[in-house]
Amino acid sequence: MPFAIAGAVKFDNQAQFHARKYLLHLAKLIDGNGSYVFENTRVEKIEEGTPCQVVTAAGIVKARDVIVATNLPILDQGLFFAKNYPKRSYIIAARIDSARAPEGMYIGTGNDYHSIRTTPTQDGGLLLLVGGGGHKVGTVTDTEERYQKLEAYARSRFRVEQFEYRWSTQIWFHLIGCLTLASLLPLTSMST
């Protein structure tokens, strides 16, 4: 890094890829011979049985096993919605010369953390992505200040001046600070 840090932990063999491009290619590989991708299809309920049934407004999908892999469980069982809260995070992007760009992906810890990484552009350039400023939704009213602090951080450490993009995202966190892994149906036993 082009600035001092207190310490770090390195994880070898980490991958950085475009999640949407990866999923689009993966979906193309599903041949329909027992495996399908359903878009614009809202799940209304899941019924346990042999086979299980996923009920939608468009019809019923039957499967031996059903895995609900969502940001927040979509079913009413378990009161999972009441055990989670939304947290907002911010990110900015600026063009950076590859000679000054950090190699790798970095994330800090603590309340004033930053995430740092780069991504290629379609014209062969490179964008520096700096994220941070996270807070529980509803606790901060001046979101512009969050972007300004990220820009100041990027300017002071990477000598970038013009910021081309800025956005925020929201993710749900469990009250005890970990992901939820549990059975959603009462008759199924599962380790957590």
Stockholm file with secondary structure:
# STOCKHOLM 1.0

chainA/1-192         MPFAIAGAVKFDNQAQFHARKYLLHLAKLIDGNGSYVFENTRVEKIEEGTPCQVVTAAGIVKARDVIVATNLPILDQGLFFAKNYPKRSYIIAARIDSARAPEGMYIGTGNDYHSIRTTPTQDGGLLLLVGGGGHKVGTVTDTEERYQKLEAYARSRFRVEQFEYRWSTQIWFHLIGCLTLASLLPLTSMST
#=GR chainA/1-192 SS CCSCCSCCCCCTTCCCCCHHHHHHHHHHHCCSSSCCCCCSCCEEEEECSSSEEEEETTEEEEESCCCCCCSSCCSSGGGGGGGEEEEEEEEEEEECCTTTSCSSCEECCSTTCEEEEEEECTTSCEEEEEEEEEEETTSCSCHHHHHHHHHHHHHHHHCCCCEEEEEEEEEEEETTSSCCCCCSSTTCCCCC
#=GC SS_cons         CCSCCSCCCCCTTCCCCCHHHHHHHHHHHCCSSSCCCCCSCCEEEEECSSSEEEEETTEEEEESCCCCCCSSCCSSGGGGGGGEEEEEEEEEEEECCTTTSCSSCEECCSTTCEEEEEEECTTSCEEEEEEEEEEETTSCSCHHHHHHHHHHHHHHHHCCCCEEEEEEEEEEEETTSSCCCCCSSTTCCCCC
//
